[in-house]
Amino acid sequence: MLAFQPLVQGTVLALSALQAVAWDSFTAAVYEHSVILPALTDEPPSPDDALALMNKNMDILEGAIKEAARQGAHIIVTPEDGIYGWRFTREAIYPYLEDIPDPEVNWIPCTDPKRFAPAPVQERLSCMARNNSIYVVANMGDKKLCNSSDPSCPSDGRYQYNTDVVFDSEGKLVARYHKYNLFMSEIQFNFPKEPETVTFETPFGKFGIFTCFDILFHDPAVVLVSKLQVDTVLFPTAWMNVLPFLTAVEFHSAWAMGMGVNLLSANTHKVGLAMTGSGIYAPDGARAYYYNMKTEDGHLLVAELSSHPRLSPAYPPAVNWSSYVSSVKRFSPNDHDFSGLIFHDRFTFTELTKSEGNLTVCQKDLCCHLSYKMAGKREDEFYVLGAFDGLHVVEGQYYLQICTLLKCKSTDLKSCGQPVEAAQTKFDMFSLSGTFGTDYVFPEVLYSGVHLAPGEFEVSSDGRLISKIGPTKPIVTVTLFGRWYEKDPPRLCLGTGQGQRKSSVTPSPLCSLPRNQPVLAWDPDTADLPAVLTGSPAL
């Protein structure tokens, strides 16, 4: 026993020391970056020209990182494509790529830059982290050689990955993630054979990471939170806003609330592509967010978060989405239901004809219930209650169940579902619920001018999205956005995974589309918002 006692004491002291350095809260930063884009060309630049462009962007990112550190931030997230942009064929992006090793190699590029192949981007990012004592999250390109022994090896003999990297406050590479769910325009990249679930531990919680389009799918996003129990998700993105449900600040804050996790979302900034909207989100609402369609300026956000939100007194209760609706009879049937399109999905709508009331609208197995009271009904604004229960098949293929209260674009009911940013109607109260077949439901409240409503609504444990104050600010939409992952079709991949030139009608690699579903092409060289994302029923 005497020989064992020092070991026990040493173990207790080690645990005490670990608890002493564990923090209850931390300061997070995200930077929305107006990316300097490469010239429009199909020809690959020289390695020196590629590095020069990346250094111009990293000069700006370094300034944001220094300022975040000055404000006390412990970690900063920068955007997807933030170092080199997105105007690339497979061949043209190659000079921008570096071979990024597995973090298990225990490498600090800043102090040992020649250990592997030349990696000036990783070296500089590592030094930014080390010199400012801050975790740095960035998005860049990874390259991995392959040969004929790998039957999936592209014909050019290499894999190219859209990659997130994380360097700790000493500059060590602690995480590397290859994006799994590529967006339709990412013809320059491959996806990994299996989804990667990347996590790492810090004194201020357990972190996970994924990229942009990944957030709409089960793997790896849901796995990181539900199975691996991360506290905070790092989310570099290049997100094009789509009203009424998929603006960045709206959906990302709703995802954080629905999943019960912190989310650090850093978007690129390009007004011509409707790219804006970054935020620092907690399970009970946004701590800070930024949305600006008026200027091309970048913007830094800094806010404090709980290191372990599940242990916080403010952590939202578990939700039983069927509890309330199972006890409610359908409100009086509507004789004037009509259909309309939202982002190419055909919804069933019913109009709010009175200043207050109770309504139900159904589609397939989903019935949406709304109780509401307007502060005053205007003759020049129409609102509808809508339901959608079906497979979305435009820029990806995923099953949705959506209940929504939304403002129509005009007093013509045919305009219901078209993008709207402004409203004047306030509500004294609202309560929205639905017969969801999934537990993954994300609550959205969007005010006029694309403003969030932190602290002004809540989701009750019996599955109702309800207002907490009244009257509200003018409402654009109140939505329960459900993702029924089990109803997603099998992941089908078009092409060989090697990528094609921009003139190709069918981007490759591309997954999550059915084989008989036409792919709507987007030329990444244009400066206009892709028509596929505008919700235009003409496509």
Secondary structure, 3 states (H helix, E strand, C coil): CCCCHHHHHHHHHHHHHHHHHCCCEEEEEEEEECCCCCCCCCCCCCHHHHHHHHHHHHHHHHHHHHHHHHCCCCEEECCCCCCCCCCCCHHHHHHHCECCCCHHHCCCCCCCCCCCCCCHHHHHHHHHHHHHCCEEEEEEEEEEECCCCCCCCCCCCEEEEEEEEEECCCCCEEEEEECCCCCCCCCCCECCCCCCCEEEEECCEEEEECCHHHHHCHHHHHHHHHHCCCCEEEEEECCECECCCECHHHHHHHHHHHHCCEEEEEEECEHHHCECCEEEEECCEEEEEECCCCCCCCEEEEEEEECCHHHCCCCCCCCCCCCCHHHCCCCCCCCCCEEEEECCEEEEEEECCCCEEEEEEEECCEEEEEEEEECCCCCCCCEEEEEEEEEEECCCEEEEEEEEEEECCCCCHHHCCCCCCCCCCCEEEEEEEECCCCCCEEEEEEECCCECCCCCEEECCCCCEEECCCCCCCEEEEEEEEECHHHCCCCCEECCCCCCCCCCCCCCCEECCCCCCCCCCCCCCCCCCCHHHCCCCCC
